Amino acid sequence: MWSFLQLAILPFLFTALISYLATPFVIKLAWRWGIIDDPKRHKHPKVIHSTPTPRGGGLAIYIAVLASCLLFLPLDKHLAGILTGATILLIMSLLDDKYDLNPYLRLVVQFVAAAIPIGVGIGISFTTNPFGGIINLPQPVADILALFWIVIIINFLNMGAKGVDGQLSGVVAIAAITLVLLSLRFSADITEWPVTILAAITAGAFLGFLPWHIYPQKIMPSFAGSNLGGFLLAVISILSTTKLGTLMLVLSIPLIDTSYTIVRRIISGKSPVWGDRGHLHHKLLDIGWSKKRVAFFYWFATGIGGILALNLNAQSKLYTMIFIALMLGGTIIWLSYHLKSQKQ
């Protein structure tokens, strides 16, 4: 019982408290620094809020993660690499919140940040074959796969799970809790304990931020929040005995939605990195769903994905992902035609 408290509950509760208490100060700083998203000035199809709202909520999440990591985890080269990458993402994201940086510049910085934990030895040395066995990867391939895995999760989470009040915070918290439960299965191996603690810290940081982000939001997690969430989840999934399929299933809705969105933009001759109002959460709002209902739907879907991920083998996860992709694709196509027919 004590080991469970030490590994998960105490870091989770402490981080949630720090995140919750830090957020009001970050809100004041955002107003003072002018990091405000004013829909009257920032006219963009993807903008759905109607009043000026502070950006930069990721700073509160970062403060909570940093404090808890330094308190509950040994500062070895792996943690130093993770925190350094997170710090780079935070700085870049706060600058983006203030100045709206070019998306391609942001992408370059994300690759740099992702390369740091890989450089200190966090990599994907093997992956499970859905049809049986283990696929061992040579070092260059392992590092390249890890690099792209981290950057993809960062961007797909940012694009597909950050649309409405409370959506991102709840999705990341639930995904991190799933990774906590997964890593606890290997708690007999003490080398897995830091992974459990880091996952619990991530869950606590986003859950502590949630009361300020839930509708009506007092602050947005913004680009910093989604960057940190995607970065930490991707790294933890690598550290959790390389459970990439688990995280993919947990985040299946935003990952698949973003994949469809990227393909749609490319087919339309548009840049895949420039935002629009074509994501699933936009379409659900357009058919009359409230922001609360959309957020609850994403939380529910993430929770169901977590339950499935913890109970299915690799092959079943693959088939489930294919099924969800087909179902979600059909839903998106139906919603698109339904909304278009209503406008005619």
Summary of the structure (lengths in Angstrom):
residues: 344
radius of gyration: 19.2
end to end distance: 61.6
largest distance: 62.7
contacts: 1228
relative contact order: 0.14
helix: 73%
strand: 3%
